[in-house]
Amino acid sequence: MKVDQKGHTVTIKDTQGDFKSFIDKVTQQFKTFEKHNIIIDLTSDSNLSESDLKLFLPLSKQQKKAKKSFVIVVSDLDFNAISDKLTVVPSLLEAHDIIEMEEIERDLGF
């Protein structure tokens, strides 16, 4: 697991390719990241399913309650089949753009 912090955003990347242990580590260490916007970078893991991503729902809900963004980056997936409760994008650039837009919305009171 690689953690990269830039400003108010933390990018967490899966480096081992073991999705189950990665999600366990992220869940265990979530308290250290919760005051930041979070990007989960799963671009290196190509065999993920929608049900795998649903495991991030509790963390996503927790971040939204704290008025922070939670974005998952996955390169190969049917984005229309993913729950609307999760923010999933195909690239890191889009993840940063989403966070920027959500920050503006929060500043404006939406």
N, C-alpha and C positions, 0 to 999 in steps of 0.2 A: 504494500500500500504506500503510495507516494502522496504527500500532502504539500500543496503549493499555495501560499497565501499572497494575494495581491490586494492591497487596500481592504475593502470590506467584504471580499469574496475569498472563499477557500475552495480550491479544486482538489478533489480526492480521486486518485487514479488507481485502478486495480492493476497491480504489476505481476501478480502470481498466476492469474488466469483461473483461480479457484473461486467461483462466485459465492458459494456458501460461506467460506471462511472470510471473504471480503465483507459480505454484508454483516457478519457477526462482529468483525473488527470495527466497522463503521458504527454499528449500534452501540457497542461497548464504549467507544470513544466519542460518542455524539455530544456529550456535555461540553467537551473542549471546543467544539465547532459551532455550537448553537447560537452564539451571538453574531455570527457572520452569515452572509449568503453562501449557499453551498451548491457546488457543481459536482455531480458524481460522473466521472469520466469512465465509461464502459466501452470505449471505441475499440479496445484491443480484444474484447470478448465477443466473438461473432455468433455464438450459438445461444443467445439469450431468447427467452420467450416472454410473452406478456405476463404470465404468472410469476416469472422471476422478478419483473419490475414491480409487480404489486406488493412485493415484500418491503418496498420502500415507502408504502403508503403511510404507516404510522409516523415515520420520520418527517415526511412531507407535511402531514397535518400539523405536527408539532411546530415546524418552521413557520407555516402560514399563521398559526396562532400567535407566534412571537413577532409577526410582521417582518419576516425575512423570506428570501426566495430559496427554493429548492428545485434545481434543474438537473435532469439526467440526460447525458449525452450517449446516444447509441447510434452506430452507423447503419446497420442493416436491420430494419424492422418495419412492419406495417404500422405506421403512426396513426392511422385511422382506427385501428383496433384497440388502442390503448385508452385506458380510463381518462376521462377529463380531469380527474382529481390529481393526476400526475402531469408535470410539465416535462415532456420528452422532446429533444431536438436532435438533429443529425450531426451538428458540429459545435465545437467549442466557441466559435465566433458567435453563433446564434444564441448559445447559452448566455454569454456575456451581454448580448443585445437584450435578451429577455429580462435579465436582472436589472439592466439599466432602465428599461421601460417600467418594470414593477416598482423600482425605487422612485421614479418620477410620479407614478400613480399614487404611491403612499405619501409622498410629499404634498401632493395636491389634495389628499384626503379621500381618494376613491376606495 
